[in-house]
């Protein structure tokens, strides 16, 4: 066994072996159709984008999901975790279009739809497996034979069936409404693809297609002249170019300034148009001038207001953001060029009234970085009211459980205020909508409009659509002319079918029968609505069942300072850089190859220098997984500090060294775990054996409870404490005298306890740290008779249960050893204060409050002697002569009296301690000065404040200990 732990060495080969042996398949050693008395666990992965590479969000998702999956597999359930990948319509099309332009200087229109889609498939087949390989590096125990891509024929068939079924029953319909529009992509986009960028005020932003930056974060005031009057009405807007589409002005019905104007008209200064002045309760009469310009075709609030008052809806932007229509001199301009031109024209006609800073939120397309423009477009929609009511009822009735419960409020808010879902996208890559516009080849036939729902039919094939059209319009099929919609479906549509499309629906397959409904859906709380809710919608609508009975939502990853991960801040971390380590130069080189502006690159590099001055150390997959699961206690956000991950890498090192050390006692012996030897009763075992087995029982109970309640920090803390503080720090030290002695029966008993602790502890930690647990478990020495009965891998070994280990639980003994541990810790601190080496033994007297405590501690004097390097150790109610002694109050029941006289140079120690006190006092004064500066609590990050407070307490404690040490020395003069 290598002397030191190396993540690269340990994590190099196990995954390929697990995969080759088929351990991740539910069929391993069982017939999936046969009932399993232990039950089954089925979960689908939130399919990552095919364009994606691993980021910390993926790392968190897959660490949690794999940990859950591995736990259920080890409990003996038929376990399946289904992998998959999303075709990511917009993201993939953008990537391939950029590649075409970069390499061939052509765009998709030069190729045509069919050839372009071929290019996308070429890219997917070349690059699309990358995310899967990265997931394997995270140790994800997915059944790769069942990997599903949302554009695979099986899943395409499901999408086709779902659309046709819901279109024909009226759930899917066509309507003209306001949508989020990307002028760069020339497509509608979903809300989740819109980044809400907060601006504090006047800000210059880069916009695709413009050489100069565009100004945002200001509000422009201008006047409209009242028709037939000398009066004017002043309005304000953050998007002055939209005044070209104004068709009305709204005031509050009870605003006395404007009541006389209601029903009159204002004159547009640039268009041949009059604007009706209307009264509406929507207007806040105390905000601004109390008058609001209305652009119904380009603002969500104005759209609703315009519909209430029957105002004209005039579209002034083309699909690519050019000014169109009756806009005079501005027609043909790009929208943000028009912004400047309109402002100048308002000044010229004397109707400009001023510009002011205005904090605001700007909607930015996450894919193209374009400014999102609200536009009225005919699109396909899913009617959601009844599906949302059913989804809300599922949670209210308890049939669908959402964990943590705090997210239920969000669920009900969305369900109770649901809007119909726009599912069409103006792209080429994706599931083309199986809807056809009908034209009837007869002069007398009514001619439809493409915005009209009545003239659209759907079908699984064009022939089926033609038959449906002929029936609807009562004409022969040969009179029907069909034109398929050019649009594709929103990517979330196919994702919403994922829990049953992966099993072959709409076909009635064995897998659908066995594995649907699934058990759990685990994902981040940010897509509770966009994905989770829609899976529930479609599961209940198309299958008549909930697609899963439980939803667990993990927190979102932020940096150590609580900031959102952002490339421009330099705080985006590639999990593989944490696993393998990377230098600061390496991190900066990644920024040089990014799409950031040069100014942002500079700022990002400064952020990296501050957070990672030495780069990121190699931590390994196990440490990263363990840290991410430990962090899930933080609620809505995880503030990830790489130093914490490194701390768990040191824990792995401790695990490695402890097992290696234990193996020196175990090699060459016929060793059984207590379970294997069936000698579980606690017959005449030494106290420390009983104690460590009780601690093990406590850890087993905490781990199982943690998994069952999705309280992963409870499990990780229990394992960490057991291995580090109980097994390594106490038990291994306590049994050293036994293994160094001559009593073979005592050695044999200790070996059984030791191998039981390591074997069970490794099983407990295996779901979190699959690689190191497998490596160490395989190295445990076992008799050949036992080896034959064991599973070949720890990942399919039985997970320890409460029923197995409860027999060893002894709460009173654990409490007693806590007192023993406090005694040892305090005595060691005293010895450290005087820099006494371990080989220098000190006399220790334990002065107890009553005889009962004396009797209890007397049983532990040998252990206390071994662990605290003291000899002799005595226990009594009277401490005797304490001259030249350090006295430490351990608890209200016990004082530890450490005899020091004759063991140290008193004057030398006094000088040393005086120097230390001065140094620590200076550190404390400097720290406290910094903590009382003006606005400290407002300006200093909370994490820094917490660190400073911890350091202050630490320094004050050290000073108290040094003062006590000096006082003790004074008694020896």
N, C-alpha and C positions, 0 to 999 in steps of 0.2 A: 504494500500500500504506500503510495507516494507520501513523503513527509508533510507536504503542505497542500492545502486545498487550492485547486485551480478550476474556476468555472468552465473555462474552455475545454479542459480535459474531461471533466465530469459530464458536460452537456453535449459532447461531440457525437456520441453513437446511440444513445438509448432510444431516441425518437424513432429512428429508422427501424430499430428492432421491434419496438412496440407495434409500429405500423405493419411490418412484415408478418408478425405473428397474429395479427387480426384482433388485438385486444380491444380496439375501439369500436368494433362492429357488434351490434346487439346479438348477432347470431353466434358469437363465440361461446362454444360449449353448450348451446341450447337451441331449441326449436322456438322461433319467435311466435309461432301460432299457438304453442302450448302455454297454458296459464302458468305464470310464475308466482308462487306463494309469497315471494318478497315484493311483488308489484313491479311496475315499470316506471321509467323516467324518460321523457322525450322532450327535447327542446330544439328549436331552430335558431341558428345564428342570425343576428341582425346583419343581413348581407352587406358587406362593405362594397364601395364603388370599385368597379373593375379598373378605374384609373388610379385608385388610391395606393398609397404606400403607408406602412404602419406608422401611426402616431400614438400619442399617449392615451387618447380616447379609446382607440382600438385595444391598446395594451390593457387598460383597466377593464373594458368589457370582456375581453377574452380571459383575463386572469380570474375574474369573478365567475364567469360561466364555466370555465374549465375546472375550477376548484369545485363548483357545485356538481358538475358532471362526474368528476372523478370520485367524489364522496358517494354519490348514488350508485356508481358502478361497484364500489367497494362494499356497499351494503347488500349486494347480491341482486339488485334489481336488473331487469332487462333495460339496458341504458343505450340511448341513441341521442347524439348531438349532431344535427344535420348542418353541414357547411353549405355555403353558397356565396354568390357574388351578384351584385346588381349591375345592370347594363349602364346605369347612370347617364340617361339620355343627353342632357345638356353638357355635363362635364366631359363625356367621351367625345361628343361631336366637336367641342371646342379644342380638345387635345389634338384630334386628328386633323382638324382644319389648320391649326397652327403648324403642325408637322408638314402638311402639304405645302403651305406657303413658304416655310423655311427651306424645304428641300427642293421643291419643284416650281415655286412661285405661281401656284394655281390655287383656286378656291373650289368649293364643292360644286358651284354652278358650272364651272368649266368642265367638270367631270360628268355631271348629271347624277340623278338620285341613285340609280342602280350601281354605277361604278363607284360612287362615293361609299355606299354601304359595303361594297366589296373591300374597299380600303380600310374601313373600320374593322371588319372581321379580320383582315390581315394583321392590323395592329393588336387586336384583342388576342389572337392566337400567338402573337409574338411576345406581348408584354403582360397579358391578363393573368398569367399564373403567379406573378410576382407577389401579390398580396397573400396567396395561399402559402408560398414558401416562407414568408415572414411570420404567418400564423403558426407554422410548424416550429419555427425558432422560439416561439413563446410557449411551446409545449402543449398546444391545444389538442386535446384528444378527440378530434372530430372524425367521423366515419367518412373518409375521403371518397369511398366508392359511391357515396350518395350525394356528392357535390352537385349543386344545381346552379346554373346560370340563368338569369331571368329572360334571356333570349333563346334558351334551348327550346327545341320543338315541343317537348312535354309541357313546359311552362307557357309557351306561346298558345298552345291549345287551350289551356286554362283561361288565359286572358281573353281569347276569342269567345269562349263559352260564357264567361262572366259578363262581357260587354253585351253580347247579343241577348242573353237572358234578361238582363236588367233594362236594356233599351226597349225590348218588346213588352215588358210589363210596366213601362213608364217611369222606372226609377232613374234611368238615364235619358236626358232630353237636351235639346239645343236651345240656346237663348243668347240674346245680345245684352251684355252687361259690362261693367267696369272690371278690368283685370290689371294685375301687375305686368307691365310690359318692358322688356329689355330691347332698346333700339339697336343695340349691337348684335344681339342674337336674333332679333326680329321674331321674338316669341313671347308668349305669356310665360310667367314663371310662378312657382308656388311661394307662399309666405315664408317657408323655411329657407328659400333661396334668396331672401331679401335680408341683407344686414342693415340693422338700424344703427347708423353712425351718429353719435351725439356730438354736436358742435357747441362750444361755449359762446360763440359769437362769430364775427367776421373771419372766414377761413377760405383759403384758396385750395381747391381740390383738382387733382388730375382726372380728366374724363376721357375715355377712349374716343379717338377721332378728332381731338382738339390739341393743337400744338401748345397753346397757352393754358394755364390753369384757370378754372372758373370760380368766381366768387359765390360763396354760400354763407349762411349765418347772418343775413341782413334782411330787414323788412323795408319795403319801398312803399311810400304813401303817394297817392296821386288822386286827382279829382276828376269826376265825371260831371259834365254840365247837364242841368235838368232841361228837358225839352220844353220850349216855350216859356222860359223863365231865365232870370239872371242868377238864380241859385246854382250851387254846386253841392255835390255830396262826395266826401273824401273816404276812400277805402285804402286798405293796406294789404300787401301780399309778399310772400317770400319768393314767389315765382312770377315775376312781373310779365314774362313772355306769355303767360296763360291768359292775360287780359284780352288777347286776340280772340279767345274762345268764350269770353263773358257773354251771357245772355240775360243776366238779371242782377239785381242788387237786393239784399235782404236786410231788413231792420226788425227790431223787436216791436210787437204790436202795441206795447205800452210805453214806448219811448216817445215822449212829447216832442222831441226835436224833429221827428220824421213822420209823425202820423199824417200830416198834411200832404206828404209826398207819396204815400202808399197808393198804388194804382196808376201813378204817373210813370213817365219814361225818362231815362237818362240817355244821352247821346254818346255813341262810341266815337272817339276822335279819329280812328283810322279805318274803320269798316262801315259800310253802309248798313248800320244796324242800330236799333233802339233796344235799350235794356229795361225790362219791366221791374219796377220797384215793388217788392212784396213784403208782407209782414209774416214773421215766423218765430215761434218760441225758441227755436234752435239758437238764435242770435243772443249773445251776451252783451247787453246794452252798456255795461260798464267796462268792456274791453275795447281798447283803441277808440275809434270814433263811433263805435256802435253800429257801423254799417259794414256789410260784408259783400264783396264781389262774388258772383256765382259763375263757376265754370263747370257745368254739369258733366261734360265729357272728359274731364281731366282731374277730378278730385272726388274722393269717396263721399265726403260729407255733402259737397255740392251736388253730387249725383242724386242722393236721396232727397235733398231739398228741391232740386230741379224737377224730380218726378212728382213731388207733392204739389207743385205749382204749375205743372205742364209747361216748363220752360224748354226752349229748343236746346238740343244737345249737339253742339257743333264740334266735330273733330278737327283740330288744327295741326296735328302732327301726322306725318306719314309713318309707315312701319319702321323706317330707319331714322326718324327724328327730324325730318325736314318740315318746315312750315308749309301747309297746303291750304287750299280753299280761298275764300274772299278776304284775304289779309293784306291787300294792297302791296305796298313796297316791301313788305316782309316775306311775302310768298316766295318759297324757294330757298330761304335761308335755313341754316342749321339752327336747331332750337336755342342753343346757348349763344350763338352769334346774334340771334334775334333778341335775346335778353338785353344785350348791350344796345342794340339798335332801338328797341322800344323805349328804353330809358332815355336815350338821347332825343328821340322824337317827342316824348312827353315834355321834356325840358323845352324843346323848340316851340311847342304849342302852348306853353305856359301852364301846363296841368300837373307838373311834377311838384310834389310837396315835401320831399325829404327821404333820406335813407338812415336807418338806425341799426345798431347791432341787435341781433336777435338770436338767443340760444335756441337751437332747433335740432330735430332729428332728420337726417337725410337718408332716404332709402337707397341702398346700393346693391346691385346684383352681385351675389357672391361669386358667380362664375365669370362674368365678363368685366366686373368692376364699373359697369356703366351706372348712371343715375336712373333709377326705375321711374318710369312714367306711367301714371294711371291712364288707361285707354279703354274706350268702349269697343268691344269686339264680339262677333258671334263665336261662341265656344260651346263645348259639350260640358254638361253638368250632371253630377249625381245628386239626386234628391235625398237629403240626409235626415229629415226631421224624425221619421219613424225609427230609422236605424239608431239614431242618437238616443231617442227615448228608451229603446230596448237596451242599449248599452248602459245607460244610466241606471235602469232598473236592475240590470245584472249585478252592478256594484252595490246598489242599495239593498238588494235581497241577500247579498253575501255569496251569490253563485260565482262571482268574479271578485277575487281578493286583490287589492292593490297595496303593495308594501314599498316604502313606509306609508302609513295611513295619511300623512300630511298631504300627499298628492291627490287624495280623493276629492278635496275641495276644488283643485284645478280641473279634475275630470268632470265633476258636476257642472262647473262653470262653463266649460266648453260644450258639454252635451246639452245643457239647458239654453244655450245661446248659439246653437249651431247654425251655420250657413251652408248652403249647397256648395258642393265641391267642384271647382273647375278642373276638368281632367284632360283637356286638349292642349297640346304644345305644338308650336309651329317649327318642328324639327324634322329631320330625315331619319335619324337614328332612334329606333325605338319600335314599339308595337303600333303599326299603322292602324288607325281606327277603322273597324270593319263596318263603316256606315257609308251609304251611297245616296247621292242626290238624284232625285227622279225627274226626268223630263219625259213627257208623253208625246209621242210622235203623231199628233193629230192637231190640225189647225184650230179646232174648237176647244181643245183642252186648256185648262187653266195653267198658266205659267207661274211656277213658284219662285221664291227668293231663297238664296242659300242660307239666309238668316232664319228662315221659317222652318220650324220643327216638323210641320206636316209633310214636307216634301223629302224627308229623309227616312230611309229604311236601312235595316241591318240584316246581316246574314253570315252564317259560318263560311259560306262560299258566295261568290257573285251570283251563281244560279239560284241559290236559296233566297238571296236578296231580291232578285228579279221576280221570283214567284210571290214573295211577300208584297212587292210593289203592285203587281198585277191584281192581287186580291184587294189591296187597299183602294185602288183607283178603279177597280172593276173594268179593266181593259185587258185584251190579250197580251201575253208576255212579249210577243214580238213588237208591240208598240212601246215597250219600256226601254228608255235609254238611261243607263246608269253611269255615274261618275263617282269614283271612290274619293272620300275625303283625303286630302294630302297630309293632314296632321297626324301626329302620333299621340299616344296616351302618356299622361304624367307618369313618371317612373314609380311614384308611390302606388299607382293602381296595381301594377304587377306585384309590388312588395306586399300589398294588402292581402294577396292571395297565397303568399308564401307558405303559411303553415299547412295548407292542404294541396297546393299545386305541386309541391316537392314530392308528394306521395302518389301523384298520378291523376288527381281529379282533373277533368270530370269523369274519367274512366273509373269503374268500380274495381280497384286493385286490392290485392291482399294487404299491401303496405298501408293503404288508406284505412282499411278495416282495423289493422293492428295498432297503428301509431297515431291516428287522429281520433279525438282531439289530443293535442300535446299536453304536457304537464305544466310547464312554466314558460313564461316569456320574460327574459332578462334584458334590460337595455338602459340607456341613459334617460333621465327624466325629460330631456329636451325634446324627445320625439314621442312623448306620451300621446299627443294628439295626431301628429303627422303619420305615425306608423301604427302604434298600438291600437288606438281607437278604430282606425280603418280596418285593421285585421278583425277586430271584434264586429264591426259593421258587416263585413263580407262573410265572416264565419256564420253569424246568425242568419244573414239574408240568404246565402247560397247553400249552406250546409245544415241550417237549422240547429246549429250547436255553437257554443263558445269555442274558439280555437285553442284555448288554454284556460285553466281554472285559476291561475295565479300570475300576477305581474310583479316582478321585483325591479325597482328602479334605483340604479346607483347614482352617485354624485358626479359632478362634472370636475374635470381636472384643471386646476389653475397652478400658477407658479408659487414659489415659496413665499412671495409677498402678497399672494391673493389676487394677482392680476390675471386677466384672461390671457391664454396663450396667443401670442401674436408674433408673426415673423418680423414686423417692424420694431418690436421691443427686444428681439433677439432671445426670447425666452421659450420658443418652441423647441421641444426636445424630441429627438428621434429615439424611440425605445432601444433600438439596436446600438445607439451610442452609449446608452446606460449599460447595456448588456456587455458590450465589448470594450467600452472605454474610448475616449477620443481626446486629443490635445486641444488647447485653446486655438492653436493655428488651424487645426482641422475643422473646428466649429466655425471659425471665421471664413474659411474657404468655402463652406456650404453657402454662406450668405453671398459671397462673390458670384456664385453660380445661380443665384435666385433671380426672381423677377422684380425685386424691390428697387425703388428709386435710389440713386446714389446717396441722397441725404438720409434716407431711411436706413441704408446699409451702415452708414457711419454711426447712427444712433443705436442700431441693433448691436454692433460690435462693442460699443461702450457698455451696453447691458450685459453682454457675454463676459467682458473683462471683469465686471463687478461681481457677477454671480458665479463664474467658473474661472477664476484666475489661474488655476492649475489644470484646466480642462475638466473632464468628467472621468473618474476612475472606473476601471473595469469592475462591474458589480455582479454580472451574471443574471440569467433568466430567473433562477429561483429567488434571489434576493429582491428583484424587481416585482415579481408576482406577490411575494409575501408582503412587501411594503404597500403595494396598491390595495391588497385586501385589508391590511391593518388600517389603512387610511379611510376606509368606507364609513367609519364612525362619524365623520365630520359633517354629515347631513347633505346639504345641497351642493357643496363645493369641497374639493380636495385641494389643499395647498401643498403641492408636492415639493419637498426639499430633497435634492439628490443626496445630501449628506445622510438623511434617514435611510435611504436605500443602501448606501455604503455601510451603514450600521448593521443592516441585516446581512450584508456580505461578510462582515466580521463574525456575525452569528453563525453563518454557514461554516466559517473557519473553525469556530469553537465546536460545532457539531462534529466536524471532520476530526479535529484533534482529540476530542473526548472519545469518539468511537475508536480511533487508532490506539489511544491509550488503553481503553477497555480491552481491546483485542489482545494486548500483551498478557492480560490475565485470563483470557478465554481460549487462546490458541492451544491446541493439543489436548483438549479435555472433552469428555463426553458431556455436552451441555444440553439441557432441555430448558425451554421456558417453563414457567410454573404451570401455564395452561397445558402445554404438551405433556408434562410429567404428571398432570392431574394431582399435584400436591399443593393445591391452592389454599387449604385451611392455614390459619396463621399460627400453627403449632410452634411453640417455643422458638420463634425467630428472634434475633437481636432487635432491639428497639429501632435502630436506624433502618433495618430492612423493612420492618412494619411501617415505619414512617414514609419511606420513599414509595412503597406500594400504595399507601393511602394517598400520597400526592399524585401518583399515577392515576388512581381511581378518580380523583378530583379533576385532573386534566381531561380524562376520557369523557366525563360527564359534561364538562364545559364545552368541549369540542362538539359533541353531538347536539347539545342545546344551541350552540352558536350556528350550526348548519341548519337546524330545523327552524330557527327564528331569523335567518339571514343576518345574524349578528356576528359577522366574520371577525371583528376585532376581539370578541370574547374568546373565540377559538385560537386565534393567532397569539393572543396574550397568554393564554393558558399553556400553549405549547412552548412558547419562548421562555416563560417563567420556569416551567418544569425542567427543560433542558439546561438552561443557563444557571438559574439560581438554586435549584433543588438537586438535580442530578450532578452537574459539573462542580458547582461551588461547594456543595455540602457532602453529598453521598460518596462521590468518588474519592474525596479527601478522607472521609470518615472510614472507608473500608481499606485504605492503604495498609494500616497495621495488620489487618486480617490476611491480606495477600502476601505480606512480608513475613507472616508468622509461619508456624509449623502445623497448625490444626487443619488437617485436610478436609474434615467434614464441614468446618466453618467456611473454608475456601469454596467448597462445592456449593454450599447453600448461597453464599454471596454471588457466585457465578450465575446461578439460576436467577437470582433477583436482578443482577446487572443485565443479563441478556434479555430478560423479560422487559425491563425498562427501555432498553434500546430498541428492541423489536417493536414493542407497542408504540413507543414515541415516534419511531420512523413511520409507522402506519398512520399515526395521527397527523403527521406533518405532510404526508405524501400528496394529498390533494393540492396543497399550497406549493410545495417544493418537490415536484415529481422527479427531478434529475438526481439531486444529492441523496434523496431518500432511497431511490432505486440502487444507486452506487453503493451506499453503505449497507443496505439490507442484504444485497447479494454477497457481501463480504462477511456476514455473520457466520461463525462456524456452527454447523449442525450435524448431528449423527445421521448416517446414511438412511436409517429407518425413518427419521423425521423428514429428511430432504425429499423423499419420494412422495410424501403426503402433502407437501406444500405447493401452492400455486407457483408457476414459474416466474411471476413478476409481482412486485409489491402493488402494482396498479390494479391487480385483480384479486389481491388478498383481502380477506374479510376485515372491514373496519371495526376497531374495538368498540364494544357496546357496554352500556351501563350494567346490563345484566351480568356480563362476564366479570366485571371489575369491582362491583359494589361490595363484594365480600371483604375487600381489603380496606374499605373506608373506615377511618378512625379519626373523627374530628377532634377529640380530646388530645390525642397524640400529636396531631398537626399543630394545635394551639401550644402545646408544651414545647415543641421544637421551634416554634416561632420565638419563644422566650430564649431558648438556647441560642438561636441564630443572632438575636439582638445582643446577647452577652458576648458572643464571639466577635461580632462586628464592632462593638464598643471597645473591647480589649485590643483588637487589631488597630483601631484608630489611636488608642493610647500609645501602643508600641510604635506606630508610625510617627507619632508626634516627637518621639525621642530617638527616631531612626535606629531602632533595635533590629538587628538582622534575625531571620527566622531561627537560626541555630542557637541564638541566645535565649534560653528558657527563663521565664519569669514565674515567680510564685504567684498564684491567683487564689484569692479567698472570695467566695460568694456569700454575702451577708443577706439573709432572707428575712422576710417579714413574719413568717410563721413556720412551724414544723412541717406542715403539709408541703410547702414549697421546697423545704430542705429535702424531704423524702423524694420528691419528684426529681429535683436536679441531681441528687446523688447518683441516680441511674445513668446520668449523662456525663459524669465527670471525665470519663475516658475520651468521649467524643469532643468535649470542650477542650481538653488538653491537646488533642491532635489538631483541632481546627484553629486554636488560638495561639499555638506554640508556647503554652504555659505548662509548667511542671514544678511542683505538684499543684493540683487543684483540690481545694477543700470547700465544703458547704456547711454553713452553720447559721444560727440566729445572732451570733456575736462575731464581729469581724476581727476582734483582737486588736493588737497594737497597729496603728495606721501610720506611724511616723515613716517618712520616706516612701509613701505610697501614693499612687494616683487613684482617686476614688471616683467612679462613674456611676451615676444613677441610671440603671438599665430600665427599670419600671417601678411602679409603686410597690412591687413585691421583692425587688432585688437590687442590691448595689454590687458592683464589681470592684474589688480592691486589688490593684496590681502593685506588687512589691518591686521597687526600682532601685532602692539604695544599694550601692556597691556595683551597680551594673552600668552606670553612666558617669561621664565627667561633668559634674554639676555646673561649673563655671563656663565650660565650653558650650554646654547646652543653653545656658542662660543667654550667652552672647549671640548664639545662633537664633534663638527664639526672638530676642529683642530686634535683631535685624529683620526677621521675617514679619514681625508685627508692624514695623515701620513701613516695609514694602507693601503689605496688604492694606494698611491704613491709607497710604497714598493712592492705591488703586481704587479703594472705596470712595475716598473724597472726590477723585476725578469723575468717577461714575455718577455719584450723586449730584455733582455740579451740572453735569449734562442733563440730568433728569428734572431739574427745576428751571430750565430755560423757559422763557415766555412761549406759550402755545405748544408746549411739548406734546400734550395729548392729542392735539389736532394735527400737528405737522409730521410727527414721527410715526412710521408704520406700526400697526398694532403688534406685528410679529417681533419688531425690534424692541418695543416697549416690554413685551413679555420676556424676551431674552435678557434685557437689562435688569428687570425685577428679579429674575432667577439668579443672575450674577450677584446682585446686591445681597440677597439672602445667603448665597453661598459664601461670600466674603465675610459677612457678619458672623456666620457660624464658625468659619475658620478662625476668626479673631477671638471668639469666645473660647474655642478649644486651646488656642495658644496662650491665652490669659490663664486658663486652668492649669496648663502644663507648667507655666512659669511659677504659679502659686505652689504647685507641688514641689518644684525644685527648691523653692525658698525654705521648705520644711527640712531640707537636707543639709543646709549650710551649717 
